[in-house]
Amino acid sequence: MNRADWIHPLRKVGVEGEAVALRLMRAILEGYRGPVAVRLWNGERLGSRSAPATLVFHHPAPLRELVLHGDLLRLAECYLNGLVDAEGDMEQLFDLVDYLAQRSWSWRERLRLLHLALQLPTEPDAGRHREVAAHERLRANSREAIAHHYDVGNDFYRLWLDPEMVYSCAYFASEDQPLDEAQRDKLDYICRKLRLRPGMRLLDIGCGWGALAIHAARRYGVVVDGITLSEQQCAHAQERVRREGLQDRVHIALRDYRDLPDAPAYDRIVSVGMFEHIGVKNFPVYFGKVRRLLREGGLFLNHGITNDTGWQDTPVSRFINRYVFPDGELARISTVQEAMEDAGFEILDVESLRPHYRLTLRHWVRNLEAAREAAVALVGEPVYRVWRLYMAGSAWYFGQGSLNVYQVLAGPLYQRQPVGLRRDALYR
């Protein structure tokens, strides 16, 4: 689908408006020497023609918004509306985003920018961003909040995930390892960390499309209960279990972990990529429930994204909560470990997989961009843009270090833990 097929017609900008916009853009970018170039609607370009990324303005309105409101979320919404485009390596655009977020202006500079911005024309809001925004009252870890993200459609996710449909960071042996191999390595790495043995009972909280549950049952002979709040994930996982003849060992249910009976029913518990929906205030409920479900001598592995400051109010966090994860909230790894200890866990192993998530996201972005036409046909241009922007930005911030992802292995406090003296078995 061409941009002109879905965005409303833009009013023409006169020569005077073009000159003002160019002056404004030069003032904003003064001192910037990063990898992003800017091109205006009239072909004027600022920055190198060999720059790996180009931010394209189709109209002055986003420039006006950026200066008058100083909110980079509005620039992101202009991208969703089609008033702004991104060409080349979208991950690199966040170098410019960081520059603008950290740039400080004197009062004289601010007045100059405001004077120029007020001379630019406004443009009627295309409104596409509101069509794909989440409802503001969605509760944390509710089926409605989960559905906004995970029920976009299995066919959409299939376009850019690996064949196993693993929607969490892979575990790479090298930067050029194929994504599907790295994802299988990740599944096996988790199983080895959990020291799975035949006959054990494993609970997979937030089991997604069932890849880990099926891998653990097939390769390690365990009995798995997988639970999810996504109807589409649940249906896909159940069908895959039937197709592979694992009904006697893998049971997938549409169920909230909070509704599980308070009884020590599992030898091992795992949660991969679900933890981000819990919310810090709900950590005692989450970790307390897991502790009560875990048998004596058991192990629990929590795989989740963290950040360096906690979930503060920033343009990035507002974009994610409005368009991607309505109930998303990240915590510092120290906060996570403290909550686990408060629930009665001993921390046995903590491992950062930050470089692996950046590599994973780069694969996903490339796959999505390569399947753009099919993605737009399935979910529409605005949703495609949400995901492209979200995943490219996440790759940038995992590389920069403000985002991280940790696997935390824990067991009940004051017990002998079945982990051995060394980590050799993890790397066999």
N, C-alpha and C positions, 0 to 999 in steps of 0.2 A: 504494500500500500504506500502510495506517495504521500508526503506530508500535506500537499495541497488537497488531498482527498478527504482530510478529516479536520483540518484547522480552518477557522473562519477567515474570510478575506481580510487582509490588512490594508489600512489606509496608507496612501503614499506619503512619504516624508519629503518635504521640500529641501532645496539646496541649503537653505539657512539652517534647518534642523539637522541636516547631515553634518554641517560644519561644527555645530555645537556639540553633537554627539561625539565627534572625533576628538575635539578638545577635551571633553569630559573623560573619554576613555584613556587618553594620553595622561591626564592628570591622575587617574586611578592607578594606572600601571607604572607610573613613574618610579623607577628604582627596582622594578621587577625584572629578574634575569632568569626566570625558571623555564621549564620545558613547554609552556603553553603559549600559543599565539591566539590572537583575537581577530575575528573578521566581522565587519559590519555588513549590513544588508546591501550596501552600495559597492561592495568589493574592497573597500579600504581595509588594510591589514596592518596589525601591530604585532611585531614579533617575527621570528625567523620563518621562512617558508619551509624549512626542514624540521620545524618543531614537531615532536611526536603527537601532539594533541592540539586541536583548535576549537575554541569556543566561538560559536557563530551566533550573532545577534541578528534576528530577522526584523527587528523593530526597536525604536528607542525606548519603548515603555519599560522593559526590564532594567535598563540603565537608570532610568528615572526612579524606579522602585528601589533599586539597590542603594542609591544615594539617600533618598528621602526617608527610607525606613531602616536602612542598615541591617537588614535581616536576610541572611543567606538562604533561609528557607524559601523566601519569595523568589529568589533566583532559581532554586530547584523547581518550584511550582511553574515558573515560566518555561522550564525545560519540559515538564509534563504537558503543558499546554501547546508546545510547539513554537513558542515565541523565541526560544533559544534552542540551539542544537549543539551536539558534541561530535566532532569528527576525530578519527584516529584513536589513540590509546586513551580511553576514557579514565582509566586509573590515574593518569598523569594530571588530569584536570584538578585533582584535589591538592596538588601543589599550589595552584593559584587560589583555591578555596582557603587553604591554610594561610597563605600570604594576606588575603583580604581580611580574614578573621583576626589576625595578629597585628595588622597595620594600624598604627596610631597616627592621628591627624591633629595638627595644631588648629586653633580656632580660626585662624586666617585661611588655612586650607579647607576647613569645613565650610566656611562661608562661600568660598570660591566654588566648591563642588555643588553646594545647594543652589547658588545663583545659576549655574549652568543647567542643573537638573530641572529646575523649574521652567526653563525655556523649552524643554522637550515635550512633545505631545504625549497624551495618555492613549491607551488602547483598551477597548472593552475586553473584559476578562473572558477568555475562552471557556473557562469553567470546567475543563476536562479534569483538573486535579480534584475537584469536589466529587466527581463521579466515582473515583477510585479510593477515596479516603474512608477510613474506618469510623464507625460510630464512636463518639467520644465517651459513651457511658459503658462500653464493654468492660466486663469484669476480668480481673487477672485470672489466667488459666481456666477460662470458661469455654464451653463448646463454641460459642459465638465468636470469641476472640481467636480461637484456634482456626475456625472455619475461614476467617478473613484471609489468613495466610496460607493454610495448607490445602484448602479446598478450592483454590484457583482452578485446579483441574489436573488430574493425573497425566493427561496428554501433554499439557504444558510443561510439567516437570520432566517428563520423559524426553523432551527436546534437548535438554542440556545436562541432565544428570547422567551418571554411568548406567549401564544395563541393569545393575542391581538396585538402582534408585536409592542410593545412600545419600542422604541430605545432611551431611556433617563432614568435617574436614577429613581428608584422606591422610595416609601415612606413607610418605614418599621415601624411597631409597636413594633417589637422585632427582634433580630438577627436570630431567627429560623422561622420567618414568611415565607411562600412560596412566591416565586417571583411573581406569577400571582396575588395573593391577594394584595401584596404590590404595584404592578403596577396599579391595579384598585383603590387602595386607593389614589395613586398619582393623577390619572385622576380626581377623585372626589375632592381632596384637591384643585387642581387648579380651578375647577369650583366654589368651595365655596369662594376661594380668590377673584374671579372675580365677586362674588355676582350675578350670572346669574339668570335671571327670564324669564318665558315664553314670547315669542314674541321678545326678543332681537336679534339683529344681531351681530354675532361673526365672526371675521376674524382670521383664524389659519394660520400663516405664517410659512411655512415649516412643513406641516401637516403630513409628513411621510406616514405611511400606514393607516392613517385615524382614529386611535383609539380615540383620544381626541375629534375630530369633531363628531364622532358617539356617544360617551358617552354624550357629552354636549347636543346634539339634543334629544337623547332618554331619558335622565334622567332629563333634565332641560328645555326642550321645546323651545330651541333657534333655530334660523336659522343660519346655518354655511356656510361660504365660506372657503374652505381649498385650499391652493396653495402649490405646490412643484415644484422643478426643476428636479426631478427624474422621468423618464418615467415609470420605473417599479413600483415605489411606487404609482404613480398616477393611473396606470391601476389596481393595487390591491385594492386601496381605492375605486375607482369608482365601481368595481365589488362588493365589500363588501356593499357599500351603496345600490346598486340595490338588492342584496340578502336580506338585512334587510328591504327593503321597505321604505327607508328614502329619496327617491329622491326629495320629496317636501321640505325637511328641510336641506339637506346636499348637497352641490355642490363642487365637487373636480375638480380642473383644473391644468394643466401644465402651470404655469405662474410665472413670476418674479414679486416680490412685487414692484419693481421699475416701472413696467408698469401699475400699478393700477391707475385709475383716481384720481387726486388730489381733492377729495371731502370728507367731513365728513360723511361717509356712515355707520359707525359701532359704536355700543354702547360699545362693548368690543373687544379688540385685544389681542391675545396671540401668543407667539413664544417660542417653546420648543425645544432646541437642534439644532437650526438652526443658532443662533447668532455667533457661533464659526467660521463660514465661511465669515462673513462680512468684517473683516479687520478693524483695528483701524482708518485708514484714511477715511474709508467709514461710520463711526459712524454718522456724521452729515446727510448724505444722508438717512441712515436707520431710525434713530430716528426722523428726520424731516418728512419723509414720513409717519411714524406711527402717528405722532402728527396731520398731516393734514387729515388723514383718520378717526381719532377718533372724535366722536360727543362730544358736550359739556356735562359735567357730566359723561363722559365715564371713563373706566379703561383699563389699559394696563399692562399685566404681561409678563415680559421677563425672561425666564429660560435659563441660559447659564453658561458654564464653564469659570472659570477665573484661573489665577495663581498669584503667589506672586511677580513676578518681571517684568511682561510683557513678550512679545515673543522675547526672546534673542536667539542668535545663539549658540546652544548647540547640542551635539550629539542626545539628545532626540528630540528637535524641528526639526532637519534635518531629522531624521528617520520618524517622523510623516508627514512632508511635502512631503517627497519623496515617501512614501509607503502607507500612510493612508489618510490624508486630504491634498491634494495639496494646498488648499487655507486656511488651518487652521491657525488661529492667535488668541492667547489668550491675554487678557488684565487684569490689576488689577481691582478689583471691584470699587475702587475709580475713575478710569478712566471711567468706564461704567456709574457710577452715574453722574459724571460731564457732560458727553456727553448728558445724558438724560435731565439734568437740562438746558443745553445750548439749547436744542431743545424745551423747553417750558413745561417740565414736573415737577410736584411736586412728590418727592419720598415719598411714603406712607408706605411702608413696605419692609424690606430687610431681607431675611432668608437664612442662609447657610444650605445646605443639604449634606455637605461633607461626613459624615459617611454613609449616605444612598447610595452614589454613589460607595463607596468602597464595600459595601455589594452587590449591584447590579452587579458590575463587577465580583465579585467572583462567583456569580451564572452563569453569562455568560461564564466565563472561564471553569467552571466545565461542563456546558452543551456542549460547543464546544469540549472539550477534550473527553467527553463521546461519541460524534458523529463524532470522527475523521475520521473514514473510509468513512462515508457518505459525510463529508465535502471535503475530498481529492478527492473523486469521482466527486464532483460537480465543484470544483474550482481549484484543483491541490494542491500539497504539499506546494509550496512556499507561495501561498495565505493563506492557513491554518496557516502556521508559522507566517506570518505577523500579522494575527489577534490574534493568541495566545499570541505573544510577546507584541503586542500593548495593549491588554486588561489587561494582567497580570501586565505590567508596570504601566498602569493607576491606577489599584487598589492599587499598592504600593505607588504611589505619592499622591493619595487622602488620603491614610492612614497617610503618612508622613506630609502632609499639604501644599506642594507646589502647588497642584491643589485643586481647590474648585469649588463648583457649587452653584449659588445663584438664588433665585427667587426674582425679584425686581418688586414690584407693584407700579404703578404710575398713576397719572391722570393729566389732564390739569392744568397748574398753575393758581392761583388766582380764583379757583372755590371751591364750597362746594363739598366735595368728599363723595360718597355713601358707606363709609366703617364702619360707626358706631364708638362708643367710645371704645369698647373693642374687643378682638379677639375671644370671646366665640363661635361665630357662626362657626368659622373655625374648631372647635373640637367636634361639635355635633355628 
